[in-house]
Amino acid sequence: MNRFAGQDIERKYWASWIALLLSFAILAENAWRLPRRQRLARLHYIRLAEHLAFGFVTGNTDLSST
């Protein structure tokens, strides 16, 4: 058994959370760059980002509920 296996799992765990936060920040920034008249599209874009972030954490990325 590899004695560093636990450290590797923990490293992957934190790397996935950092990647999730960065991707959510990029999606949110892109949503705010939409023109003001596209507020509804902006809200849907942010909602999609939240749904994907929650799905990533829970393991459920089914988009049929959105």
PDB file of N, CA, C and O in Angstrom:
ATOM      1  N   MET A   1       0.844  -1.182   0.000  1.00  0.00           N
ATOM      2  CA  MET A   1       0.000   0.000   0.000  1.00  0.00           C
ATOM      3  C   MET A   1       0.887   1.242   0.000  1.00  0.00           C
ATOM      4  O   MET A   1       1.884   1.318   0.719  1.00  0.00           O
ATOM      5  N   ASN A   2       0.505   2.191  -0.809  1.00  0.00           N
ATOM      6  CA  ASN A   2       1.264   3.417  -0.902  1.00  0.00           C
ATOM      7  C   ASN A   2       0.950   4.313   0.290  1.00  0.00           C
ATOM      8  O   ASN A   2      -0.212   4.643   0.530  1.00  0.00           O
ATOM      9  N   ARG A   3       1.962   4.703   1.026  1.00  0.00           N
ATOM     10  CA  ARG A   3       1.716   5.514   2.221  1.00  0.00           C
ATOM     11  C   ARG A   3       1.344   6.951   1.873  1.00  0.00           C
ATOM     12  O   ARG A   3       0.868   7.689   2.735  1.00  0.00           O
ATOM     13  N   PHE A   4       1.554   7.360   0.620  1.00  0.00           N
ATOM     14  CA  PHE A   4       1.198   8.706   0.196  1.00  0.00           C
ATOM     15  C   PHE A   4      -0.164   8.751  -0.507  1.00  0.00           C
ATOM     16  O   PHE A   4      -0.551   9.793  -1.036  1.00  0.00           O
ATOM     17  N   ALA A   5      -0.879   7.649  -0.516  1.00  0.00           N
ATOM     18  CA  ALA A   5      -2.165   7.594  -1.225  1.00  0.00           C
ATOM     19  C   ALA A   5      -3.169   8.571  -0.615  1.00  0.00           C
ATOM     20  O   ALA A   5      -3.921   9.219  -1.343  1.00  0.00           O
ATOM     21  N   GLY A   6      -3.186   8.678   0.692  1.00  0.00           N
ATOM     22  CA  GLY A   6      -4.106   9.606   1.349  1.00  0.00           C
ATOM     23  C   GLY A   6      -3.812  11.050   0.990  1.00  0.00           C
ATOM     24  O   GLY A   6      -4.726  11.852   0.799  1.00  0.00           O
ATOM     25  N   GLN A   7      -2.529  11.377   0.899  1.00  0.00           N
ATOM     26  CA  GLN A   7      -2.142  12.733   0.521  1.00  0.00           C
ATOM     27  C   GLN A   7      -2.539  13.027  -0.920  1.00  0.00           C
ATOM     28  O   GLN A   7      -2.942  14.145  -1.241  1.00  0.00           O
ATOM     29  N   ASP A   8      -2.426  12.024  -1.787  1.00  0.00           N
ATOM     30  CA  ASP A   8      -2.781  12.207  -3.188  1.00  0.00           C
ATOM     31  C   ASP A   8      -4.275  12.451  -3.335  1.00  0.00           C
ATOM     32  O   ASP A   8      -4.688  13.301  -4.124  1.00  0.00           O
ATOM     33  N   ILE A   9      -5.080  11.723  -2.594  1.00  0.00           N
ATOM     34  CA  ILE A   9      -6.534  11.911  -2.637  1.00  0.00           C
ATOM     35  C   ILE A   9      -6.895  13.299  -2.121  1.00  0.00           C
ATOM     36  O   ILE A   9      -7.731  13.983  -2.712  1.00  0.00           O
ATOM     37  N   GLU A  10      -6.271  13.716  -1.026  1.00  0.00           N
ATOM     38  CA  GLU A  10      -6.543  15.040  -0.479  1.00  0.00           C
ATOM     39  C   GLU A  10      -6.110  16.137  -1.450  1.00  0.00           C
ATOM     40  O   GLU A  10      -6.801  17.147  -1.587  1.00  0.00           O
ATOM     41  N   ARG A  11      -4.996  15.954  -2.112  1.00  0.00           N
ATOM     42  CA  ARG A  11      -4.512  16.927  -3.088  1.00  0.00           C
ATOM     43  C   ARG A  11      -5.492  17.038  -4.259  1.00  0.00           C
ATOM     44  O   ARG A  11      -5.776  18.141  -4.727  1.00  0.00           O
ATOM     45  N   LYS A  12      -6.007  15.905  -4.732  1.00  0.00           N
ATOM     46  CA  LYS A  12      -6.989  15.926  -5.818  1.00  0.00           C
ATOM     47  C   LYS A  12      -8.288  16.572  -5.361  1.00  0.00           C
ATOM     48  O   LYS A  12      -8.934  17.282  -6.132  1.00  0.00           O
ATOM     49  N   TYR A  13      -8.673  16.334  -4.124  1.00  0.00           N
ATOM     50  CA  TYR A  13      -9.887  16.940  -3.572  1.00  0.00           C
ATOM     51  C   TYR A  13      -9.788  18.461  -3.584  1.00  0.00           C
ATOM     52  O   TYR A  13     -10.696  19.142  -4.061  1.00  0.00           O
ATOM     53  N   TRP A  14      -8.686  18.991  -3.059  1.00  0.00           N
ATOM     54  CA  TRP A  14      -8.531  20.442  -3.015  1.00  0.00           C
ATOM     55  C   TRP A  14      -8.339  21.026  -4.407  1.00  0.00           C
ATOM     56  O   TRP A  14      -8.807  22.131  -4.682  1.00  0.00           O
ATOM     57  N   ALA A  15      -7.669  20.315  -5.275  1.00  0.00           N
ATOM     58  CA  ALA A  15      -7.496  20.802  -6.655  1.00  0.00           C
ATOM     59  C   ALA A  15      -8.843  20.879  -7.366  1.00  0.00           C
ATOM     60  O   ALA A  15      -9.083  21.809  -8.136  1.00  0.00           O
ATOM     61  N   SER A  16      -9.720  19.915  -7.117  1.00  0.00           N
ATOM     62  CA  SER A  16     -11.041  19.960  -7.749  1.00  0.00           C
ATOM     63  C   SER A  16     -11.865  21.123  -7.213  1.00  0.00           C
ATOM     64  O   SER A  16     -12.596  21.754  -7.976  1.00  0.00           O
ATOM     65  N   TRP A  17     -11.767  21.423  -5.925  1.00  0.00           N
ATOM     66  CA  TRP A  17     -12.495  22.564  -5.374  1.00  0.00           C
ATOM     67  C   TRP A  17     -11.963  23.877  -5.939  1.00  0.00           C
ATOM     68  O   TRP A  17     -12.743  24.777  -6.251  1.00  0.00           O
ATOM     69  N   ILE A  18     -10.661  23.993  -6.072  1.00  0.00           N
ATOM     70  CA  ILE A  18     -10.078  25.213  -6.642  1.00  0.00           C
ATOM     71  C   ILE A  18     -10.510  25.376  -8.091  1.00  0.00           C
ATOM     72  O   ILE A  18     -10.846  26.481  -8.519  1.00  0.00           O
ATOM     73  N   ALA A  19     -10.504  24.287  -8.848  1.00  0.00           N
ATOM     74  CA  ALA A  19     -10.953  24.344 -10.244  1.00  0.00           C
ATOM     75  C   ALA A  19     -12.421  24.730 -10.316  1.00  0.00           C
ATOM     76  O   ALA A  19     -12.816  25.497 -11.194  1.00  0.00           O
ATOM     77  N   LEU A  20     -13.225  24.215  -9.414  1.00  0.00           N
ATOM     78  CA  LEU A  20     -14.648  24.558  -9.376  1.00  0.00           C
ATOM     79  C   LEU A  20     -14.845  26.042  -9.099  1.00  0.00           C
ATOM     80  O   LEU A  20     -15.632  26.697  -9.784  1.00  0.00           O
ATOM     81  N   LEU A  21     -14.151  26.577  -8.116  1.00  0.00           N
ATOM     82  CA  LEU A  21     -14.288  27.986  -7.789  1.00  0.00           C
ATOM     83  C   LEU A  21     -13.819  28.879  -8.927  1.00  0.00           C
ATOM     84  O   LEU A  21     -14.448  29.897  -9.215  1.00  0.00           O
ATOM     85  N   LEU A  22     -12.721  28.510  -9.576  1.00  0.00           N
ATOM     86  CA  LEU A  22     -12.237  29.296 -10.710  1.00  0.00           C
ATOM     87  C   LEU A  22     -13.213  29.273 -11.870  1.00  0.00           C
ATOM     88  O   LEU A  22     -13.455  30.305 -12.497  1.00  0.00           O
ATOM     89  N   SER A  23     -13.775  28.113 -12.164  1.00  0.00           N
ATOM     90  CA  SER A  23     -14.722  28.032 -13.267  1.00  0.00           C
ATOM     91  C   SER A  23     -15.986  28.818 -12.952  1.00  0.00           C
ATOM     92  O   SER A  23     -16.553  29.453 -13.842  1.00  0.00           O
ATOM     93  N   PHE A  24     -16.442  28.785 -11.692  1.00  0.00           N
ATOM     94  CA  PHE A  24     -17.617  29.559 -11.314  1.00  0.00           C
ATOM     95  C   PHE A  24     -17.324  31.054 -11.433  1.00  0.00           C
ATOM     96  O   PHE A  24     -18.181  31.818 -11.878  1.00  0.00           O
ATOM     97  N   ALA A  25     -16.134  31.472 -11.042  1.00  0.00           N
ATOM     98  CA  ALA A  25     -15.768  32.888 -11.151  1.00  0.00           C
ATOM     99  C   ALA A  25     -15.723  33.331 -12.610  1.00  0.00           C
ATOM    100  O   ALA A  25     -16.157  34.436 -12.936  1.00  0.00           O
ATOM    101  N   ILE A  26     -15.208  32.489 -13.479  1.00  0.00           N
ATOM    102  CA  ILE A  26     -15.158  32.820 -14.905  1.00  0.00           C
ATOM    103  C   ILE A  26     -16.559  32.914 -15.482  1.00  0.00           C
ATOM    104  O   ILE A  26     -16.857  33.843 -16.233  1.00  0.00           O
ATOM    105  N   LEU A  27     -17.428  31.962 -15.140  1.00  0.00           N
ATOM    106  CA  LEU A  27     -18.805  32.008 -15.626  1.00  0.00           C
ATOM    107  C   LEU A  27     -19.536  33.253 -15.120  1.00  0.00           C
ATOM    108  O   LEU A  27     -20.258  33.899 -15.880  1.00  0.00           O
ATOM    109  N   ALA A  28     -19.356  33.584 -13.867  1.00  0.00           N
ATOM    110  CA  ALA A  28     -20.020  34.764 -13.308  1.00  0.00           C
ATOM    111  C   ALA A  28     -19.507  36.040 -13.958  1.00  0.00           C
ATOM    112  O   ALA A  28     -20.286  36.949 -14.246  1.00  0.00           O
ATOM    113  N   GLU A  29     -18.201  36.111 -14.190  1.00  0.00           N
ATOM    114  CA  GLU A  29     -17.642  37.298 -14.845  1.00  0.00           C
ATOM    115  C   GLU A  29     -18.182  37.444 -16.265  1.00  0.00           C
ATOM    116  O   GLU A  29     -18.527  38.546 -16.690  1.00  0.00           O
ATOM    117  N   ASN A  30     -18.255  36.340 -16.993  1.00  0.00           N
ATOM    118  CA  ASN A  30     -18.795  36.391 -18.348  1.00  0.00           C
ATOM    119  C   ASN A  30     -20.269  36.784 -18.344  1.00  0.00           C
ATOM    120  O   ASN A  30     -20.727  37.483 -19.248  1.00  0.00           O
ATOM    121  N   ALA A  31     -21.000  36.345 -17.349  1.00  0.00           N
ATOM    122  CA  ALA A  31     -22.416  36.712 -17.260  1.00  0.00           C
ATOM    123  C   ALA A  31     -22.573  38.210 -17.022  1.00  0.00           C
ATOM    124  O   ALA A  31     -23.478  38.831 -17.579  1.00  0.00           O
ATOM    125  N   TRP A  32     -21.710  38.795 -16.206  1.00  0.00           N
ATOM    126  CA  TRP A  32     -21.820  40.228 -15.931  1.00  0.00           C
ATOM    127  C   TRP A  32     -21.390  41.072 -17.117  1.00  0.00           C
ATOM    128  O   TRP A  32     -21.729  42.254 -17.184  1.00  0.00           O
ATOM    129  N   ARG A  33     -20.654  40.495 -18.050  1.00  0.00           N
ATOM    130  CA  ARG A  33     -20.231  41.245 -19.232  1.00  0.00           C
ATOM    131  C   ARG A  33     -21.316  41.324 -20.297  1.00  0.00           C
ATOM    132  O   ARG A  33     -21.171  42.047 -21.282  1.00  0.00           O
ATOM    133  N   LEU A  34     -22.407  40.580 -20.100  1.00  0.00           N
ATOM    134  CA  LEU A  34     -23.506  40.660 -21.051  1.00  0.00           C
ATOM    135  C   LEU A  34     -24.107  42.065 -21.008  1.00  0.00           C
ATOM    136  O   LEU A  34     -24.066  42.727 -19.971  1.00  0.00           O
ATOM    137  N   PRO A  35     -24.662  42.518 -22.126  1.00  0.00           N
ATOM    138  CA  PRO A  35     -25.298  43.846 -22.127  1.00  0.00           C
ATOM    139  C   PRO A  35     -26.448  43.922 -21.123  1.00  0.00           C
ATOM    140  O   PRO A  35     -27.044  42.912 -20.750  1.00  0.00           O
ATOM    141  N   ARG A  36     -26.730  45.120 -20.711  1.00  0.00           N
ATOM    142  CA  ARG A  36     -27.743  45.340 -19.688  1.00  0.00           C
ATOM    143  C   ARG A  36     -29.119  44.842 -20.125  1.00  0.00           C
ATOM    144  O   ARG A  36     -29.904  44.385 -19.294  1.00  0.00           O
ATOM    145  N   ARG A  37     -29.416  44.926 -21.418  1.00  0.00           N
ATOM    146  CA  ARG A  37     -30.735  44.514 -21.904  1.00  0.00           C
ATOM    147  C   ARG A  37     -30.907  43.002 -21.895  1.00  0.00           C
ATOM    148  O   ARG A  37     -32.007  42.504 -22.132  1.00  0.00           O
ATOM    149  N   GLN A  38     -29.845  42.273 -21.626  1.00  0.00           N
ATOM    150  CA  GLN A  38     -29.925  40.813 -21.586  1.00  0.00           C
ATOM    151  C   GLN A  38     -29.879  40.294 -20.153  1.00  0.00           C
ATOM    152  O   GLN A  38     -29.199  39.310 -19.863  1.00  0.00           O
ATOM    153  N   ARG A  39     -30.595  40.950 -19.277  1.00  0.00           N
ATOM    154  CA  ARG A  39     -30.575  40.545 -17.864  1.00  0.00           C
ATOM    155  C   ARG A  39     -31.081  39.130 -17.660  1.00  0.00           C
ATOM    156  O   ARG A  39     -30.532  38.383 -16.850  1.00  0.00           O
ATOM    157  N   LEU A  40     -32.126  38.755 -18.390  1.00  0.00           N
ATOM    158  CA  LEU A  40     -32.667  37.408 -18.224  1.00  0.00           C
ATOM    159  C   LEU A  40     -31.640  36.357 -18.622  1.00  0.00           C
ATOM    160  O   LEU A  40     -31.489  35.339 -17.946  1.00  0.00           O
ATOM    161  N   ALA A  41     -30.937  36.608 -19.718  1.00  0.00           N
ATOM    162  CA  ALA A  41     -29.876  35.678 -20.124  1.00  0.00           C
ATOM    163  C   ALA A  41     -28.784  35.618 -19.065  1.00  0.00           C
ATOM    164  O   ALA A  41     -28.224  34.554 -18.800  1.00  0.00           O
ATOM    165  N   ARG A  42     -28.482  36.768 -18.458  1.00  0.00           N
ATOM    166  CA  ARG A  42     -27.463  36.808 -17.413  1.00  0.00           C
ATOM    167  C   ARG A  42     -27.883  35.957 -16.215  1.00  0.00           C
ATOM    168  O   ARG A  42     -27.067  35.223 -15.658  1.00  0.00           O
ATOM    169  N   LEU A  43     -29.158  36.054 -15.819  1.00  0.00           N
ATOM    170  CA  LEU A  43     -29.639  35.260 -14.691  1.00  0.00           C
ATOM    171  C   LEU A  43     -29.608  33.769 -15.000  1.00  0.00           C
ATOM    172  O   LEU A  43     -29.247  32.963 -14.143  1.00  0.00           O
ATOM    173  N   HIS A  44     -29.982  33.401 -16.218  1.00  0.00           N
ATOM    174  CA  HIS A  44     -29.934  31.988 -16.598  1.00  0.00           C
ATOM    175  C   HIS A  44     -28.497  31.476 -16.622  1.00  0.00           C
ATOM    176  O   HIS A  44     -28.225  30.338 -16.243  1.00  0.00           O
ATOM    177  N   TYR A  45     -27.593  32.325 -17.070  1.00  0.00           N
ATOM    178  CA  TYR A  45     -26.184  31.951 -17.141  1.00  0.00           C
ATOM    179  C   TYR A  45     -25.619  31.705 -15.745  1.00  0.00           C
ATOM    180  O   TYR A  45     -24.898  30.732 -15.523  1.00  0.00           O
ATOM    181  N   ILE A  46     -25.950  32.583 -14.816  1.00  0.00           N
ATOM    182  CA  ILE A  46     -25.483  32.419 -13.436  1.00  0.00           C
ATOM    183  C   ILE A  46     -26.150  31.204 -12.795  1.00  0.00           C
ATOM    184  O   ILE A  46     -25.507  30.458 -12.056  1.00  0.00           O
ATOM    185  N   ARG A  47     -27.433  31.006 -13.076  1.00  0.00           N
ATOM    186  CA  ARG A  47     -28.142  29.837 -12.529  1.00  0.00           C
ATOM    187  C   ARG A  47     -27.524  28.531 -13.035  1.00  0.00           C
ATOM    188  O   ARG A  47     -27.389  27.566 -12.282  1.00  0.00           O
ATOM    189  N   LEU A  48     -27.151  28.511 -14.312  1.00  0.00           N
ATOM    190  CA  LEU A  48     -26.491  27.330 -14.866  1.00  0.00           C
ATOM    191  C   LEU A  48     -25.158  27.083 -14.165  1.00  0.00           C
ATOM    192  O   LEU A  48     -24.824  25.941 -13.848  1.00  0.00           O
ATOM    193  N   ALA A  49     -24.405  28.138 -13.926  1.00  0.00           N
ATOM    194  CA  ALA A  49     -23.129  27.989 -13.225  1.00  0.00           C
ATOM    195  C   ALA A  49     -23.334  27.446 -11.820  1.00  0.00           C
ATOM    196  O   ALA A  49     -22.582  26.581 -11.371  1.00  0.00           O
ATOM    197  N   GLU A  50     -24.358  27.955 -11.117  1.00  0.00           N
ATOM    198  CA  GLU A  50     -24.644  27.449  -9.776  1.00  0.00           C
ATOM    199  C   GLU A  50     -25.064  25.985  -9.824  1.00  0.00           C
ATOM    200  O   GLU A  50     -24.653  25.188  -8.981  1.00  0.00           O
ATOM    201  N   HIS A  51     -25.879  25.638 -10.807  1.00  0.00           N
ATOM    202  CA  HIS A  51     -26.335  24.252 -10.927  1.00  0.00           C
ATOM    203  C   HIS A  51     -25.161  23.309 -11.194  1.00  0.00           C
ATOM    204  O   HIS A  51     -25.079  22.228 -10.611  1.00  0.00           O
ATOM    205  N   LEU A  52     -24.261  23.727 -12.075  1.00  0.00           N
ATOM    206  CA  LEU A  52     -23.104  22.879 -12.362  1.00  0.00           C
ATOM    207  C   LEU A  52     -22.176  22.769 -11.160  1.00  0.00           C
ATOM    208  O   LEU A  52     -21.608  21.707 -10.909  1.00  0.00           O
ATOM    209  N   ALA A  53     -22.020  23.855 -10.419  1.00  0.00           N
ATOM    210  CA  ALA A  53     -21.185  23.810  -9.221  1.00  0.00           C
ATOM    211  C   ALA A  53     -21.791  22.864  -8.183  1.00  0.00           C
ATOM    212  O   ALA A  53     -21.077  22.056  -7.589  1.00  0.00           O
ATOM    213  N   PHE A  54     -23.099  22.961  -7.964  1.00  0.00           N
ATOM    214  CA  PHE A  54     -23.762  22.068  -7.017  1.00  0.00           C
ATOM    215  C   PHE A  54     -23.700  20.626  -7.508  1.00  0.00           C
ATOM    216  O   PHE A  54     -23.494  19.702  -6.720  1.00  0.00           O
ATOM    217  N   GLY A  55     -23.878  20.438  -8.814  1.00  0.00           N
ATOM    218  CA  GLY A  55     -23.799  19.094  -9.384  1.00  0.00           C
ATOM    219  C   GLY A  55     -22.419  18.489  -9.254  1.00  0.00           C
ATOM    220  O   GLY A  55     -22.271  17.283  -9.057  1.00  0.00           O
ATOM    221  N   PHE A  56     -21.409  19.336  -9.364  1.00  0.00           N
ATOM    222  CA  PHE A  56     -20.043  18.857  -9.215  1.00  0.00           C
ATOM    223  C   PHE A  56     -19.809  18.356  -7.799  1.00  0.00           C
ATOM    224  O   PHE A  56     -19.163  17.329  -7.592  1.00  0.00           O
ATOM    225  N   VAL A  57     -20.335  19.083  -6.834  1.00  0.00           N
ATOM    226  CA  VAL A  57     -20.146  18.700  -5.435  1.00  0.00           C
ATOM    227  C   VAL A  57     -20.935  17.441  -5.104  1.00  0.00           C
ATOM    228  O   VAL A  57     -20.427  16.547  -4.426  1.00  0.00           O
ATOM    229  N   THR A  58     -22.182  17.366  -5.583  1.00  0.00           N
ATOM    230  CA  THR A  58     -23.033  16.230  -5.231  1.00  0.00           C
ATOM    231  C   THR A  58     -22.877  15.041  -6.175  1.00  0.00           C
ATOM    232  O   THR A  58     -23.322  13.935  -5.869  1.00  0.00           O
ATOM    233  N   GLY A  59     -22.248  15.273  -7.316  1.00  0.00           N
ATOM    234  CA  GLY A  59     -22.085  14.204  -8.294  1.00  0.00           C
ATOM    235  C   GLY A  59     -23.246  14.074  -9.251  1.00  0.00           C
ATOM    236  O   GLY A  59     -23.266  13.157 -10.072  1.00  0.00           O
ATOM    237  N   ASN A  60     -24.225  14.978  -9.167  1.00  0.00           N
ATOM    238  CA  ASN A  60     -25.392  14.949 -10.043  1.00  0.00           C
ATOM    239  C   ASN A  60     -25.307  16.126 -11.005  1.00  0.00           C
ATOM    240  O   ASN A  60     -25.549  17.266 -10.606  1.00  0.00           O
ATOM    241  N   THR A  61     -24.969  15.872 -12.257  1.00  0.00           N
ATOM    242  CA  THR A  61     -24.845  16.943 -13.246  1.00  0.00           C
ATOM    243  C   THR A  61     -25.936  16.847 -14.305  1.00  0.00           C
ATOM    244  O   THR A  61     -25.754  17.307 -15.432  1.00  0.00           O
ATOM    245  N   ASP A  62     -27.058  16.256 -13.949  1.00  0.00           N
ATOM    246  CA  ASP A  62     -28.177  16.138 -14.879  1.00  0.00           C
ATOM    247  C   ASP A  62     -28.796  17.514 -15.101  1.00  0.00           C
ATOM    248  O   ASP A  62     -29.297  18.129 -14.160  1.00  0.00           O
ATOM    249  N   LEU A  63     -28.765  18.000 -16.345  1.00  0.00           N
ATOM    250  CA  LEU A  63     -29.269  19.336 -16.645  1.00  0.00           C
ATOM    251  C   LEU A  63     -30.745  19.344 -17.012  1.00  0.00           C
ATOM    252  O   LEU A  63     -31.283  20.398 -17.351  1.00  0.00           O
ATOM    253  N   SER A  64     -31.408  18.207 -16.953  1.00  0.00           N
ATOM    254  CA  SER A  64     -32.817  18.170 -17.340  1.00  0.00           C
ATOM    255  C   SER A  64     -33.703  18.903 -16.333  1.00  0.00           C
ATOM    256  O   SER A  64     -34.836  19.254 -16.662  1.00  0.00           O
ATOM    257  N   SER A  65     -33.218  19.138 -15.132  1.00  0.00           N
ATOM    258  CA  SER A  65     -34.027  19.822 -14.123  1.00  0.00           C
ATOM    259  C   SER A  65     -33.932  21.329 -14.222  1.00  0.00           C
ATOM    260  O   SER A  65     -34.635  22.032 -13.496  1.00  0.00           O
ATOM    261  N   THR A  66     -33.078  21.855 -15.106  1.00  0.00           N
ATOM    262  CA  THR A  66     -32.944  23.311 -15.222  1.00  0.00           C
ATOM    263  C   THR A  66     -33.862  23.856 -16.267  1.00  0.00           C
ATOM    264  O   THR A  66     -33.884  25.064 -16.500  1.00  0.00           O
TER     265      THR A  66
END
